[in-house]
Each structure stands twice: as C-alpha cells, then as structure tokens.
C-alpha cells in the first residue's frame, strides 16, 4: 500500500490531492500535516512521496529535511517551482495545472527514483541539467538522424503522449512509424524530407495510435540543426498532443453545421448585418420573403438596398439595439414587400442578427376582428335593449351603450369607475350573488329566459332576459351572453287583451243565455197570433206578451252594449 504525505493547511487542497491520488493508487493512504507539524521528527521514509504546497514553504518549511526522499512541490509560478528544485525538490507542478499535470508528475518522480537515487541540481552536469528540465516537460522533445530519420533521443513525455517508453521507441524505429495513421504517413515523411532538404522550420499534424488503442491527434514542429565541425546534423523538434483541442473543434464544427442546417431549413427569416449595416448572412426564408437571391445582397448596405424600408420606428429600434446592446422587438409595415412583419434585433460583437416573421395574415385577422367588433357594437348600440356578456370570473367581455347607461345611472358612477368586472364593491353583495346563481345555470350549458320586475316611482317595469352559453372551439362554455328587453308594454297589452277576452266571454254568455230565451218566447207568441181574425181577444194577450218580452230583450241588448263599451 502506498503512503503519501501532504503538507498543507487547506482542507480543500488536501481533499483535491487525495482524489487525484486515489484515481492512480486506489488503495493508497494520504496523510496531511500542517506547517507546524512538519518537522524533522516526522519519519518521511515511511512515505512514497511528500507533496508540499508553496504557501507553507514560504512561511517556515525547509525542504532540506526531505533530502534523500521524493518531493513534489506545488508552486504558484515557475519561479517558485525552480527555487524548490534548487532546494531539493524532485519536480514541481503549478497550482493552476494540478488537475492536468499532477498524476503525470508523480509517475515521473517515482519512475526516476526506481532507476537512480535523487541528486541535487548542483550534482548534475550541464547535459544532465538539460535532461532534468526536459523530463519535467509534458511535451515530447526529440532528435532524429538526418539520414534515415531514426530516433536518437526522446524525453520521458513520450510515454504519456505515445504510450511507449523512450527505450522502446529508440530500439524499434518502425514502432513509431507503424502507429501513424495510414492517411497521415505521407504528410509526416514529406515534412521531415523538407526539414532535411531546406533547413527550414516545418510544422505538421498527424494521428497516432496510442498504446491503449486510442487515436491521438498530434502536432509537431521540427528543424535541421547543424552539428558544427565535429558533430553530425540532427533534426530536432517538439510534438504536442492536441487531441482535446481537435475534439473540441470537431464538436464546435458539428454544432455549427447543426445550427447552419436549422437556420437554412427554418421557415423563419434570419439575416445579419455588420456595424456598417452591410448584409453578412441571409437564410433561404429571407430570400423567399424579399424575393431576392442572397448573392445580390451580401456585402451591400441594407438601407441602400431597401430605401423604402427605412421605417422610422424600425430604423430607431435597430440603432437602439446596437447602441444599448439589448434586444429590441417591434411590428411594422414593410413597403418593400407590402407586408406586415414582426422584427426582433439581437446585438452581437459584429453588428445585428435580425429575426423577421410575416404577420400579415394575423394583422388582417386582427383588423377583421376589430372591424367585426365595431360593427357588432354599432348594431348593439342601435337598440335600446340591454346587451352584455361575461366570462366565468364575471369579467364584462362586451356591453352596449344601453347597458352602461343603465348601470351607471343605477349606481351613480361613471363607466371608468364601474370598471369591467362585476364586483360586490360596485354592484353589491346581494346583486352579485343573485346574478352569479343565474350565470351558473348558463355555464352548465343551458339556454333559458328569466323575467325580472323592477319597482320605481313611475311604477313597475318588466324585463325579459335571455341567457345563452358562449362556447370555444372545443365546445367548452367560456362565457354567457345576455339580452334584456323591456316587456312592460307587452305585458300590459296582454293583460288588457285578457280583460277584453273576459268581457267577450261574458257577452257570449249573455247572448247564449239571456237573448236566446226572449227570442224563443217571441217566436212562440207569434205562432199563437190569429192572423185570420185580427180582432180575436186572444191576439190582445199575445201582443201584450210580445211587448213585455221585447222590453226585456231591449234591456239585455243594452247590457251587451255596455259590456262592449268596457272592452274598448
């Protein structure tokens, strides 16, 4: 089990380093001490590696007590790191690069410790010093023979970048060449031939299959170096792993293509202009809207191309978007295309990106709705009948002038004071409760009528109110329409007719009962009259009976006439 000693007073740093160490050495033990605890009393021989943070060294810790043991120094800058190496540290990593370089640095230190005992920098020759510095690099430094391009030197970074040790690469030249991507070999070899022939610095990129099987994207730079009078020429250079950069670029390119596809295929119009108002991009939808090809507009000034489109509001809003760096949206009529458009301008570092949408159909529909509403209100206001409608929250959706005249007069408030909602504060608790009950029936989908009687100084008036549910496209009841008309005169007329009918029925009864008796009597008496003997004494009796009956009939007729007069 590996034991590591971390010298830091920061729990955050301790936790951070512990996580990195556990990833490389899952079963390791990590011990932490503060600057006060770190003394020569601690037996550092028990630890595989001592990790020291620069903030402690700057205070009181001397690296001399770690002599003869592996030390990795975490520095704030390169100057601190080099100072630590001179004081006895094996290597250093920058605090800002701990997550990327820490594990690699540890492996290098431990590997070197297995090969040779540690030395102070002063113990190294000039060449060894250079080697020490090259070993600390994460980039691959190499030298190759100019004749056959065989590898003569490579630093330890090759094991991280290529997956192979320097011994393996130097011993087997084909190992490196064979792992270059087949499509990149020619480019790679041509670059080295150019270095050999021209002595010019050459840059190249290639793909290399790491020992793990992963393909790495690498970038190299090399040049031919003259060996002088007694030395041979070499080609030397550096190779950097740019896999993460290339992967990021690929992802960006893929996202860019995806975005371009969306912009090119959307039905919405998008175009962009620079700070001089020159077109820099137009999508196909914009071409269709303006009936023009983008090649005719790109690079040209939008105000010059579309002088009629210099709508004051649009012109002001677009400039406002650039000057104040904020999104500005508006609707305006474009005389260039004879359409209403919705426009939103999005500022960017180069100018504006403008989104356009043809809203002509919506504007036409809005105008039609407005016209229809005005016509409806005109018709509604032409009648003295009261018309209004409400929604489920008792908001007044629409009402004619007769409605407002009635409610404002009843409550002594203006239309503005009444508002557009039926509330208890304005209409009263009793009234609102009563009408809410009536509206509730209509909201159940019922159509019905109610008759209301209102008492005033002028007498009683009667209103008939028709209640009908209002339905949406899904047949849900969303409101109630109400139509109230004064039926006082109608009601009085019907009452009068009823009285007349009663009189007529009485007259009919008189005719059928009182008139029929006398008439029958007269007819009977006439048959008794002796026409052959006018002076017959019986005739006198008959005539007296006819006279008496006729007088009674006259009284009946007078009664009928009087009742007829009552009907009028």
Secondary structure, DSSP 8 states (H G I E B T S, - for coil): --EEEEE-S-HHHHHHHHHHHHHH-TT-EEEEE-TTT-STTS-GGG-SEEEEEHHHHTTT--GGGGTTS-EEEEESSHHHHHHHHHHT-SEEEEGGGHHHHHHHHHHHHHHHHHHS----GGGS-HHHHHHHHHHT-SSEEEEEETTT--EEEE-THHHHHTSS-HHHHHH-HHHHHHTB-TTTHHHHHHHHHHHHHH---EEEEEEEE-TTS-EEEEEEEEEEE--TTTS--EEEEEEEE-HHHHHHHHHHHHHHHHHHHHHHH-SSEEEEEETT-BEEEE-HHHHHHHT--GGGTTTSBHHHHTGGG--HHHHHHHHHHHHHTS-EEEEEEETTTTEEEEEEEEE-SSEEEEEEEE-HHHHHHHHHHHHHHHHHHHHHHTSSSEEEEEETT-BEEEE-HHHHHHHHHHHT--HHHH-SB--HHHH-HHHHHHHHHHHHHHHTT--EEEEEEEEETTEEEEEEEEEEEEE-TTS-EEEEEEEEEE-HHHHHHHHHHHHHHHHHHHHHHHIIIIIHHHHHHHHHHHHHS-SS-TT-HHHHHHHHHHHHHHHHHHHHHHHHHHHHHHH-
